[in-house]
Every structure is written in C-alpha cells, then in structure tokens.
Amino acid sequence: MVCHDTDECAERWPPEENSTIVDADTHISPTPQGGNSVTIEELLRRMDRAGVDKALTWLQPPYLRDETETGNAYVHWAMRDHPDRIQGISR
C-alpha cells in the first residue's frame, strides 16, 4: 500500500492480508544529536509498536562531514544485524 496523505491511508487501512508495511524514511544515529536521536534499538521498538515490517534507513541529519562516516557505518551495522527489517542508504 502506498499512500501520500493521511486521508488516503485511512481509507485504505488496514492493509491487505500478507502485505508488507515499509517506512521509507527513517533515520538512526549512534550518538545523541539535538535531543531527537533514535538508535537502531529504539527504531525497532517503534516499528514493532506501529506494525511496520521493514524500514529504509539512513543517518540522522544534519550531515556533518566529520560524522558522516560514523553514521553510515552505524546504518551498515544495523542492516547487517537486522537484514530482514532494515535496508540502508547512505549520504
């Protein structure tokens, strides 16, 4: 199911049986950044609560040059540790 706004999603909820729910824009960070950082463990808890099966995940903004490599490595480790749930992209 692909929805572009809340009303459209509400009309099509619940999804068909045997469908996969994917959150296509999630961010994770290994370190606190601006008070709103989410670790992979927290992301997985939130996904479980929301009934999300898989997530397209990348590092949390802002994309500071000195932290990009660490953030991308964290996304890589999350993909490696949770291949059935996390698909990563990098900056």
Summary of the structure (lengths in Angstrom):
residues: 91
radius of gyration: 14.3
end to end distance: 26.9
largest distance: 44.4
contacts: 223
relative contact order: 0.18
helix: 37%
strand: 18%
